[in-house]
Amino acid sequence: MRILMVGHYPPHGGGVANHLDNLVRELRNRHEVHVLTYGPVKPREHEREFVHQVMVPPIYGLRGTSFALLGARKIVHLNRELGFDLIHAHFVGTTSYAGVLAKERLGLPLVVTAHGSDLEHTAKLTLGRFYVKKTLSSADAIITVSHSLAKKALSLGAEGVHVIPNGVRPLEEKPWKGKYITFIGALRDYKSPETFIELARVFPELEFLVVGDGSLRRNLEMEAPENVRFLGYRQDIDRVLSKSLMLVLPSKREGFGLVILEANSLGVPAVGRNVGGIAELIRNGKNGLLFDDFDGLVNAVKSLLKPKTNRKAGEIGRRIAALYSWSVVAEEVDGVYLKVLGQRF
C-alpha cells in the first residue's frame, strides 16, 4: 500500500510530529509511506525522497489556511506522480481540510486522526468549527487517541470513531536518582504551568523542574520561586525523567498525555488533573494520582513523596506503560486502512 501522511513531522516538534514519526516508522515495515508537512523543513537524510512540503507564510491565521489550500493542490500533484491508495491526515482543522479538498478532487479514501486540541479548542473557533465539522463528515474513518476525544468527535458529527491510543517510544534507562518534581509540556495557558509554579511555593524544600518552552515562559520565570529551574525544550527527556520523583500534569485539557506513559515507562509515577486523556492514563492510586483542585494536587504530591508509595506506583506504571506499543498501534491503524479500502471496493 502507498500511503500519504499529512501533518507536522520532524524536524517539527510537538505531539503530532512525535506521533507521526513513530507511526510512520512502524508502518514502513509493511507499506510505502510518504509525508506532506509544513515547510520549510530539511528532511532527514534517510527519508528525503519520502518527505514533501508546502511552503506557507509564518503568520498566525494565514499559515493554516494557506496549508489547507496549497496542501490540497500539492496532494493532487503528488498523486499524479506516485498514485496513493489512501490519505491519512493528522489534526482535525486546516491540516485535515487539505485532505478533504484533495479527496473531493481525487476520490481517494481519507482517514483522519484527532489528537486533542483540535476537537477541544479549534472546534470552538468560528472558522475552525467549519474545518472540523467538514472533516468529520467527509472522512472515511476517524481515529481518536482517547475515549474522551471519541465522545467529543461523535458530539461534533462523526458517525463512527476508532479509538487507538498513542504508543510509547523506547526511552533509555538511566541510573535512577529521583530528586525533582517535574513538569513537561508547552508553556501555554491550557497546560496551566502557573499551577505548577504555585505548587513549588508550597514545597520550598523541594526542587522543581519546568521542561518546555512557550509564550508564558518569560512571565513564569519572573514569578517563580527560587526552587524552580527552567530547562527549556529538551530532547533528552529520558535523562530528565530519570532524575524525577514524579511528573505533574496540571493541564486544563489534554487529548492523551503521552508524557505520563513516558514517565511510567521509567518507573516515575504521575500526578494529573482529572480531565480528558489524563484521566484515562492515570489509574488513580495505581500508577499515579488524579486531582480536581489545588488542595487535591498538594495532597497527591505529599502522598507520592512517601518512598514506599512512590516506588509501588512507579512499578505499576512500568507494567501499564508496557501495554502501549507503537507496533500494536500500527497494526490497529493498518486494520482501519484495510476496513476503509474494503468498504470502498
DAMOVEN-V375487 format. One record per pair of residues at least 24 apart in sequence whose ideal C-beta (glycine too) atoms are under 8 Angstrom apart, sorted by the first residue. I is the first residue (numbers start at 1). J is the second residue. Records with the same first field share a line. If there is no record, write none. Layout:
BEGIN
I->J, J
END
This chain:
BEGIN
1->30, 31, 32, 85, 86, 337
2->31, 32, 34, 82, 83, 84, 85
3->27, 31, 32, 33, 34, 84, 85, 86, 87, 88, 337
4->33, 34, 35, 36, 75, 78, 79, 82, 84, 86, 87, 88
5->33, 34, 35, 36, 88, 89, 90
6->35, 36, 37, 71, 75, 87, 88, 89, 90, 95, 96, 98, 99
7->35, 37, 89, 90, 91, 95
8->37, 38, 90, 91, 95
9->35, 37, 41, 51
10->44
11->41, 42, 44
12->37, 38, 41
13->233
14->186
15->115, 116, 255, 256, 258
16->90, 91, 115
18->169, 258
19->90, 113, 115, 145, 166, 258
20->90
22->167, 169, 326, 329
23->326, 329, 330, 333
25->326
26->326, 327, 329, 330
27->330, 333, 334
29->330
30->334
31->334
34->78, 82, 84
36->71, 74, 75, 78, 98
38->63, 67
52->78
64->93, 94, 95
65->94, 127
67->94, 95, 98
68->94, 95, 97, 98, 101, 131
69->98, 101
70->98
71->95, 98, 102
72->97, 98, 99, 100, 101, 102, 105
75->99, 102, 106
76->102, 105, 106
79->106, 108
84->108
85->109, 341
86->110, 111, 337, 340, 341
87->111
88->112, 113, 333, 337
89->113, 135, 139
90->115
91->115, 118
92->118, 119, 122, 123, 131, 132, 135, 136, 153
93->118, 122, 128, 131, 132, 135
94->131
96->131, 135, 139
97->131, 134, 135
99->135, 139
100->134, 135, 138, 139
103->138
104->138
109->140, 141, 340, 341, 344
110->138, 139, 140, 141
111->139, 140, 141, 142, 143, 336, 337, 340
112->136, 139, 141, 142, 143
113->142, 143, 144, 145, 164
114->142, 143, 144, 145, 149, 152, 153, 255
115->145, 149, 255, 256
116->145, 146, 149, 253, 254, 255, 256, 276, 277
117->190, 253, 255
118->255
119->144, 149, 152, 153, 156, 255
120->149, 152, 253, 255, 276
121->190, 253
123->152, 156
132->156
133->157
140->340, 343, 344
141->336, 339, 340
143->333, 336
144->255
145->255, 256, 277
146->255, 256, 276, 277, 280
147->280
148->255, 276, 277, 279, 280
149->255, 256, 276, 277
162->332, 336
164->329, 332, 333, 336
165->256, 324, 329
166->256, 258, 261, 324, 329
167->324, 325, 326, 327, 328, 329
168->258, 261, 262, 265, 321, 324, 325, 326
169->262, 326
171->237, 238, 241, 262, 265, 266
172->238
173->238, 242, 266
174->238, 239, 242, 243, 266
175->242
176->242, 266, 267
177->242, 243
178->243, 244, 245, 246, 268, 310
179->207, 243, 244, 245
180->206, 207, 208, 209, 243, 244, 245
181->206, 207, 208, 209, 244, 245, 246, 248, 301
182->208, 209, 211, 240, 241, 244, 246, 247, 248
183->208, 209, 210, 211, 212, 247, 248, 249, 250
184->211, 212, 237, 240, 241, 247, 259
185->211, 212, 249, 251, 259
186->212, 213, 214
187->212, 213, 214, 215, 216, 217, 220
188->214, 215, 216
189->216, 252
190->251, 252, 253
191->250, 251, 252
192->250, 251, 252, 273
193->220, 250
194->220, 223
195->250, 294, 297
196->248, 250
197->223, 224, 225, 228
198->294
199->248, 250, 294, 297, 298, 301
200->224, 225, 227, 228
201->225
202->298
203->227, 301
209->240, 244
211->237, 240
237->262
238->266
241->266, 268
242->266, 268
244->268
245->304, 305, 310
246->270, 271, 288, 301, 304, 310
247->271, 288
248->272, 297, 301
249->273, 278
250->297
251->275, 276, 278
254->278
256->281
257->281, 282
260->287, 288
261->320, 321, 324
262->321
263->317
264->288, 314, 317, 318, 320, 321
265->317, 318, 321, 322
266->318
267->314, 315, 317, 318
268->314, 317
269->304, 310, 313, 314, 317
270->317
271->297, 300, 301, 304
273->297
283->316, 320
286->313, 316, 317, 320
287->313, 314, 316, 317, 320, 321
288->313, 317
289->313
END
